[in-house]
Amino acid sequence: MSEILKIIRERHSSRGEFDPSKQVPKDKLGMIIEAARWAPTAHNMQNFDIVVLDDKKVIETIGKIRSVTSEEFIRENFEQMSMTEEELQRKMVGILGTQFPPKWRDASKLDEAIKERTPSPLSYTIRGGQTILLVFYDARKRAPASEGDFLGILSLGCVMENIWLTAQELGIGVHIMSAFSGTDVQKQIKEILNIPEYMQLGFACKLGYPASKPDKYLRVRRNADSFVHYNKF
């Protein structure tokens, strides 16, 4: 197996707490930024800016912002999750439901779970992360003839992939923090960090070293013959 394919297959999300005593070395952070710099973007518009958070006080301030899981996420997540490893192996897509609260896995209790939602601080998601990358989307650098700037959004995915694969090769854990994506959360982050109004948060990720050995979990992918079509669909 080629080295790049090995890194791709081993890449995973480090969802647990990171060791707060281990900062990502500057030289390795520089390599990750360099990988992001060379990500392919539509029309070479390079439609992103990256804000690096590595100051403890700034991270603590951001961590005080509170986020709440949307009703849409809870309902759609229920439709997509598998309740057992056997079900997930059969579907070969989606995620295992056991990582979510019990009421999120019970159709009869979804309404109750939604009513019981309470905002939680971003510090819960950050959990020990000492280096955070906020990748902002610059809507002014729109890819031409791309409805809704679909190609521009796709470009952010290329940036994410380059960051993630380089971090994986360097032995650095990565967790994409979806809790940062809420509209109100983004507004507060932009105010704290003096982000221009025209910039939108594409994604946030924390970099670091897991505080403990990550739990093994079932990872699945469809077989190639289920999605590859030759010459016709």
C-alpha positions in Angstrom: 0.0 0.0 0.0 1.3 3.5 -0.8 2.2 5.8 2.1 -0.4 8.4 1.2 -3.2 5.7 1.0 -2.1 4.4 4.3 -2.4 7.8 5.9 -5.8 8.3 4.3 -7.1 5.0 5.7 -5.7 5.7 9.2 -7.1 9.2 9.4 -9.8 9.5 12.0 -11.5 12.0 14.3 -9.9 12.4 17.8 -13.1 13.1 19.7 -11.8 12.7 23.3 -10.0 15.1 25.6 -6.6 16.4 24.5 -3.6 16.6 26.8 -3.5 20.3 27.8 0.2 20.1 28.7 1.2 19.2 25.1 1.2 22.1 22.7 1.5 21.4 19.0 5.1 22.4 18.0 5.4 25.5 15.9 7.3 23.7 13.2 4.6 21.0 12.8 1.9 23.7 12.9 3.8 25.4 10.1 3.7 22.2 8.0 -0.1 21.9 8.5 -0.6 25.6 7.5 1.6 25.0 4.5 -0.5 22.0 3.5 -3.6 24.2 3.7 -1.9 26.9 1.6 -1.4 24.4 -1.2 -5.0 23.0 -1.1 -6.7 23.2 -4.5 -9.4 25.8 -4.7 -11.8 26.6 -7.5 -10.4 29.1 -10.0 -7.4 29.4 -7.6 -9.5 31.9 -5.7 -7.9 30.8 -2.3 -11.1 31.8 -0.7 -10.1 31.3 2.9 -8.3 32.8 5.9 -7.2 30.8 8.9 -7.2 32.2 12.5 -4.9 30.2 14.8 -5.9 30.2 18.5 -3.0 29.2 20.7 -3.3 31.8 23.5 -4.8 30.2 26.6 -6.8 33.2 27.6 -8.3 33.6 24.1 -9.3 29.9 24.1 -10.8 30.3 27.5 -12.9 33.2 26.3 -14.1 31.3 23.3 -14.8 28.3 25.5 -17.3 30.4 27.5 -19.6 30.7 24.5 -22.6 28.4 24.8 -24.0 26.3 22.0 -27.1 24.2 21.7 -27.7 21.2 19.4 -30.3 21.9 16.8 -33.6 20.0 16.6 -32.8 19.3 13.0 -29.6 17.6 13.9 -31.2 15.4 16.5 -34.0 14.2 14.2 -31.9 13.7 11.1 -29.2 12.0 13.1 -31.7 9.5 14.4 -32.7 8.6 10.9 -29.2 8.0 9.8 -27.6 6.2 12.8 -27.2 2.5 13.3 -28.2 1.0 16.7 -25.8 -2.0 16.6 -22.4 -2.7 14.9 -24.1 -5.4 12.9 -26.5 -2.9 11.5 -23.7 -0.5 10.7 -21.7 -3.2 8.9 -24.8 -4.0 6.9 -25.5 -0.4 5.9 -21.8 0.5 5.4 -22.7 4.2 5.8 -23.5 6.4 8.8 -22.4 6.1 12.4 -23.0 4.0 15.5 -25.7 5.4 17.7 -24.2 4.2 21.0 -22.0 7.4 21.1 -25.2 9.5 21.6 -27.5 9.9 24.7 -30.1 7.1 25.1 -33.0 9.4 24.3 -31.5 10.4 21.0 -31.7 6.7 20.0 -35.3 6.2 21.0 -38.0 7.4 18.5 -40.6 7.7 21.3 -38.3 10.0 23.3 -37.0 12.3 20.6 -39.5 15.1 21.4 -38.5 14.8 25.1 -34.8 15.0 24.2 -35.4 18.1 22.1 -37.3 19.8 24.9 -34.6 19.0 27.4 -31.8 20.5 25.3 -29.7 23.0 27.2 -26.8 25.1 25.9 -23.3 23.9 26.8 -20.0 25.8 26.7 -17.7 25.3 23.8 -15.1 24.4 26.4 -16.7 21.0 26.5 -15.9 20.5 22.8 -12.5 22.0 23.1 -11.5 19.8 26.1 -7.8 20.3 26.5 -7.2 21.6 22.9 -4.3 24.1 23.0 -4.3 24.8 19.3 -7.5 25.7 17.4 -7.8 26.5 13.7 -10.8 28.6 12.6 -11.0 28.4 8.8 -13.1 31.3 7.5 -14.7 31.5 4.0 -14.4 34.7 2.1 -17.6 35.1 0.1 -16.0 37.9 -2.0 -13.7 35.4 -3.7 -16.5 33.6 -5.4 -15.7 30.9 -8.0 -17.2 32.1 -11.4 -20.4 30.5 -12.8 -20.9 28.4 -9.6 -24.5 28.6 -8.3 -24.4 29.3 -4.6 -20.6 29.2 -4.9 -20.8 25.4 -4.6 -17.2 25.2 -6.0 -16.0 27.6 -3.4 -17.5 25.6 -0.6 -16.0 22.4 -2.1 -12.6 24.2 -2.0 -12.9 24.5 1.8 -13.3 20.7 1.9 -9.9 20.4 0.1 -8.4 22.7 2.7 -9.8 20.6 5.5 -8.5 17.4 3.9 -5.0 18.8 3.5 -4.9 19.9 7.1 -6.2 16.5 8.4 -3.9 14.3 6.3 -0.9 16.3 7.2 -1.7 16.3 10.9 -2.3 12.5 10.7 1.1 12.0 9.1 2.7 14.1 11.9 1.0 12.2 14.6 -1.3 15.0 15.6 -5.0 14.5 16.5 -7.7 16.5 14.8 -11.3 17.0 15.8 -13.7 19.0 13.6 -15.9 20.9 16.1 -19.4 21.3 14.7 -20.5 23.1 17.9 -18.8 26.2 16.5 -21.1 26.3 13.4 -24.3 27.8 15.0 -25.2 31.2 13.8 -25.2 32.8 17.2 -22.0 31.1 18.1 -20.3 32.4 15.0 -21.5 35.9 15.7 -19.9 35.9 19.1 -16.7 34.4 17.8 -16.5 37.1 15.1 -17.0 39.8 17.7 -14.3 38.5 20.1 -11.7 38.0 17.3 -12.6 41.1 15.3 -13.5 39.1 12.2 -14.9 41.2 9.3 -18.6 40.9 8.7 -18.2 39.5 5.2 -16.2 36.4 6.5 -18.1 33.3 7.4 -16.8 30.4 9.6 -16.3 27.4 7.3 -15.1 25.0 10.0 -13.3 24.9 13.3 -10.9 22.1 14.3 -8.7 21.5 17.3 -5.2 20.0 17.0 -3.3 18.2 19.7 -2.5 15.0 21.4 -5.2 12.8 22.9 -5.0 12.6 26.7 -5.6 8.9 26.6 -5.5 6.1 24.1 -8.6 6.6 21.9 -11.4 4.0 22.1 -11.6 1.8 19.1 -14.8 2.2 17.2 -16.2 0.5 14.1 -15.2 2.4 10.9 -17.0 1.5 7.7 -16.9 2.4 4.0 -18.9 1.2 1.1 -17.2 -1.4 -1.2 -15.9 0.2 -4.4 -18.2 -1.9 -6.5 -21.2 -0.4 -4.8 -20.4 3.2 -6.0 -18.1 2.9 -9.0 -19.7 2.8 -12.4 -17.9 2.2 -15.7 -19.2 3.9 -18.9 -22.8 4.1 -17.6 -24.6 4.4 -14.3 
